[in-house]
Amino acid sequence: MNNISIPATSCTPEVEFDFDGRTLSLAGESYPENAAAFYRPLITALESFVAPPSQHADSSLTLHVALSYFNSSSTKMLFSLLSTLNNGAAAGLAATLHWYYDPEDDISEEFGQELSLDFPAIAFHLHSESYHDELR
């Protein structure tokens, strides 16, 4: 599979899907005019990555999400993305989600906490710092 690298715009996040490194990261803001058109290729790529279940022996994927803002249509697409990852995790993929939020943003923190309940097969880590700070 070819890696996916999409630079951030004023209304879409930076996307880095490194298949060999087994990491997917979303960083920035997400309020595209057509969220389905933006996220569908990522979901399709993730579906290919997590199938078939027999390939999951010794497989993993780490997802980093650092969205400072996302609208309701992006939320729906994030749920689809996480549902796909959760299904892969339930089939044996070691899946980890790192959710980054601004410490002053209670809504994003609570949303991250809710995700951990909605997608129980994914190992979940909540971070009150930026993704880029974490990488340093």
C-alpha positions in Angstrom: 0.0 0.0 0.0 1.2 3.5 -0.7 1.4 5.9 2.2 -1.1 8.7 2.3 0.2 12.2 3.0 -2.2 15.2 2.8 -1.1 18.7 3.9 -3.4 20.7 6.2 -5.5 23.4 4.8 -7.6 26.0 6.6 -10.4 23.6 6.9 -8.9 20.1 6.7 -6.3 18.4 8.9 -2.9 17.2 8.0 -3.0 13.5 7.4 -0.1 11.0 7.5 -0.9 7.4 7.0 2.4 5.4 7.1 1.5 1.8 6.4 5.0 0.4 7.0 5.3 2.4 10.3 1.7 1.4 11.2 0.7 4.9 12.1 -2.1 7.2 11.1 -2.2 10.8 12.3 -4.7 13.6 11.9 -3.7 17.1 13.1 -5.3 20.5 12.7 -8.9 21.6 12.1 -11.6 19.6 10.3 -14.6 21.3 8.8 -14.4 20.5 5.1 -17.4 21.4 2.9 -17.7 17.6 2.1 -16.4 15.6 5.1 -17.3 12.3 3.4 -15.3 13.1 0.3 -12.3 14.0 2.5 -12.5 11.1 4.9 -13.7 8.3 2.6 -10.3 7.6 1.1 -8.8 7.3 4.6 -11.5 4.9 5.7 -11.1 2.8 2.6 -7.4 2.6 3.1 -7.9 1.7 6.7 -10.4 -1.0 5.7 -7.8 -2.5 3.4 -5.2 -2.3 6.2 -7.3 -4.1 8.7 -8.6 -6.9 6.4 -8.3 -9.8 6.3 -8.3 -10.6 10.0 -5.8 -13.5 9.6 -3.1 -10.9 8.8 -3.3 -9.4 12.3 -0.9 -11.7 14.0 1.8 -9.4 15.3 0.1 -6.4 13.6 -0.6 -3.1 15.1 -1.8 0.4 14.2 -1.4 3.6 16.2 -3.7 6.5 15.5 -2.9 10.0 16.7 -5.7 12.5 16.6 -5.0 16.1 17.4 -7.9 18.1 16.1 -8.3 21.6 17.6 -11.7 21.9 16.0 -14.0 19.5 14.1 -17.6 20.0 13.0 -20.5 17.6 13.2 -20.0 16.1 9.7 -16.3 15.4 10.6 -17.5 13.8 13.9 -19.6 11.3 11.9 -16.6 10.5 9.7 -14.3 10.1 12.7 -16.8 7.6 14.1 -16.7 5.7 10.9 -12.9 5.7 10.9 -12.8 4.6 14.5 -15.4 2.0 13.9 -13.3 0.4 11.2 -10.3 0.5 13.5 -12.3 -1.0 16.4 -13.5 -3.8 14.1 -9.9 -4.6 13.2 -8.9 -4.5 16.9 -11.7 -6.9 17.7 -10.3 -9.2 15.0 -6.8 -9.2 16.5 -5.1 -6.0 15.4 -3.4 -4.2 18.3 -4.9 -0.8 17.9 -4.0 2.3 19.9 -5.6 5.7 19.8 -3.8 8.8 21.2 -6.3 11.6 21.6 -4.7 15.1 22.0 -6.7 18.0 23.4 -6.1 21.5 24.7 -6.2 21.4 28.5 -8.6 24.4 28.4 -11.0 22.5 26.0 -13.4 20.5 28.2 -15.5 19.5 25.2 -12.6 17.9 23.3 -11.4 16.1 26.5 -14.9 14.8 27.2 -15.4 13.7 23.5 -12.1 11.7 23.8 -13.3 10.1 27.0 -16.6 9.1 25.2 -14.6 7.6 22.3 -12.9 5.3 24.7 -16.3 3.9 25.8 -17.7 3.7 22.3 -14.7 1.8 20.9 -13.6 -0.6 23.6 -11.3 -2.8 21.5 -9.0 0.1 20.9 -6.3 0.9 23.6 -6.9 4.6 24.4 -4.6 7.3 25.7 -5.8 10.9 26.5 -3.2 13.6 26.2 -3.6 17.2 27.4 -0.8 18.5 25.2 -0.3 18.9 21.5 0.7 16.1 19.2 3.7 18.0 18.0 4.8 18.6 21.6 4.5 14.9 22.3 6.8 14.1 19.4 9.6 16.3 20.7 
